[in-house]
């Protein structure tokens, strides 16, 4: 084909207004790049392409590449088509007449608006794109902004029911349109179109995705138990009193979190000595009780901070194209640290180590990690790594990298609770949570589906605020039912963490900048609930050996701990529709109750024999209705699996 250069494992093709590069990046994985500037731009972002063999065939009007069972053809008119074992799985769609107009570009300053469009395929289903409370399990038919905001975290990867994964390798703010008539990926400011297609079953694609973007570490033992948190413990004594109560009740507490405004000033990253007089003694007492201490860290900083002048003068803060660098207003205008700058990461972590870790703190909670900016004008942000609309999605990746690099120098495997993630964040020990979500049954239902979509994106560590974050009246019957159902769901999440800002009844206790709401411990929701929740924590304890086994698999193979049903049963069509139940590891099927007043649950069981953990009864494949009173949950275990023993004493 004319204007084509074939090198070892690479195709270069030049056409009017575009240079195309095609390479293999792993077995059964092909990478397509197109440069509207007509020059190669060697940037992998977070992708880690591997050396791979391929076969290249050139004909008069097309050129093709094959890597394993995946192949691609590039036609002279620019059209690209992907095949799996010779069958079309992904085909570009022309935007103009006469089968022309493949890929679209518009100049945007010294960058480009760019998009690529594929044919819509009836019956195809998509899963992934991070977490968002869209209410969708199968994302087909939806349109999704590629951006991070509170309660929405974008990982631009989808798995298709046709047996392939699609990774949009571009940190620019954009859009993914998964409609019936087309599939379209867009970037608002970029230097290239860059994507990877991976063929295989869900397990094969997840393993390849981990190889290409990084494997999560093995989650440390301490993190697999129960975490306690609330908005917020106002003083050192408040926090210790809660931990002591758990100890007195003989309820295992793996971690307790000290939330925001424990500090002197945003950007100081240190305890306020008025309310937290001896953090080292606090940590020591917690450790004696077997509990880890985690503190909240925000990327915000203002001019009153002792670190502001130094960071401003050394260009460690996000700047703006237009106007002030104060991009978030919370108790005054705040700037945000530029985590894409390596020097920022070193400086900020040195402060976290000096003021927290050296005083016994065990882990960090990176809140506001998108970063949160108001208004959300990404093109107004100037980061070390580029303008915000070109690089905005990579911010939480670099933020998690800051913790990983710092802890690695200390010889520690971090678990960093963080409010956003990007492709590859898992390799930095990022434990992603779904943000500030409402305390409603509707929210719980949405989170189940959102978590399963995140699980398909290579991020195996994920969780929610048990009970939701805002709007909960802990004295209401509705919330007291919700907290039990959410707690049951929390048992079967990678991390079990109770948190929330509960409506306060009565006057605030003391004059602090950010007062707490009502209590949020398991004894705060009525005596009957206390016994139910206590038993659920004890069940989680019995499940920890099983969970840790699944965490090792997640690290080694990239398999998520929470798995959509089709992950284990890819040939069962029904499993692609069951978004209100999932596999927790390989042997437990869990179907959370997500509706108020519900006391019966219909569950779909795939092939095999299953034991209902409430009764010990055996069930075969198909749909079954089972009873689920408020103290009961709906879980099945594969017949013969050893984990069944953990359920023997759950009541």
SULHUZI-V865433 format. One record per backbone hydrogen bond with DSSP energy under -1.0 kcal/mol. NH is the residue of the N-H (numbers start at 1). CO is the residue of the C=O. Records with the same first field share a line. If there is no record, write none. Layout:
# SULHUZI-V865433
NH=CO, CO
This chain:
# SULHUZI-V865433
5=12
7=10
10=7
11=22
12=5
13=20
14=3
15=18
18=15
19=35
20=13
21=33
22=11
23=31
25=29
29=26
30=197
31=23
32=195
33=21
34=193
35=19
38=35
43=41
47=44
48=212
50=25
55=66
57=64
59=62
63=74
64=57
65=72
66=55
67=70
70=67
71=83
72=65
73=81
74=63
75=79
76=61
78=75
81=73
82=90
83=71
84=87
85=69
87=84
89=82
90=82
92=80
93=117
95=101
96=100
104=115
106=113
108=111
111=108
112=190
113=106
114=187
115=104
116=185
118=183
119=91
124=121
127=159
129=157
131=153
134=132
139=126
141=178
142=139
144=176
146=174
147=145
149=152
152=149
153=131
157=155
158=166
159=127
160=164
161=125
163=160
165=198
166=158
167=196
168=156
169=167, 194
170=168
173=389
174=146
175=186
176=144
177=184
178=142
183=118
184=177
185=116
186=175
187=114
188=173
190=112
193=34
195=32
196=167
197=30
198=165
199=28
200=163
205=201
206=202
207=203
208=204
209=205
210=206
211=207
212=208
213=209
214=210
223=220
224=221
227=496
228=255
231=500
236=275
239=235
240=236
241=237
242=238
243=239
244=240
245=241
246=242
247=243
248=244
249=245
250=247
251=246
254=226
255=226
256=292
257=228
258=294
268=265
272=262
275=272
276=272
282=278
283=279
284=280
285=281
286=282
287=283
288=284
289=285
290=287
291=286
292=254
294=256
295=363
296=258
297=365
301=335
302=266
305=302
308=305
311=307
312=308
313=309
314=310
315=312
316=311
318=336
319=382
321=380
327=325
328=334
330=332
334=328
335=301
337=299
338=316
339=337
341=338
345=341
346=342
347=343
348=344
349=345
350=346
351=347
352=348
353=349
354=350
355=351
356=352
357=352
358=353
359=356
360=357
361=356
362=293
363=293
365=295
366=417
367=297, 365
374=327
377=375
380=377
381=378
382=319
383=386
386=383
388=381
390=387
391=387
392=388
393=171
394=391
395=392
398=394
399=395
400=396
401=397
402=398
403=399
404=400
405=401
406=402
407=403
408=404
409=405
410=407
411=408
412=407
416=429
417=364
418=431
419=366
425=422
427=424
428=425
429=426
431=416
432=461
433=418
434=463
437=435
439=470
440=438
444=440
445=441
446=442
447=443
448=444
449=445
450=446
451=447
452=448
453=449
454=450
455=451
457=454
463=432
466=497
468=465
469=437
470=437
476=473
480=476
481=477
482=478
483=479
485=481
486=482
487=483
488=484
489=485
490=486
491=487
493=490
498=227
501=469
503=472
512=510
517=231
524=521
530=526
531=527
532=528
533=529
534=530
535=531
536=532
537=533
538=534
539=535
540=536
541=537
542=538
543=539
547=543
548=544
549=545
550=546
551=547
552=548
553=549
554=550
555=551
556=552
557=553
558=554
563=583
567=564
569=565
572=569
575=572
576=573
577=574
579=577
582=590
583=563
584=588
585=561
589=636
590=582
591=634
598=595
601=626
603=624
605=622
610=619
611=637
612=617
613=635
616=612
619=610
622=605
624=603
626=601
628=599
632=629
636=589
637=611
638=587
639=609
641=638
644=641
645=642
646=643
647=644
648=645
650=647
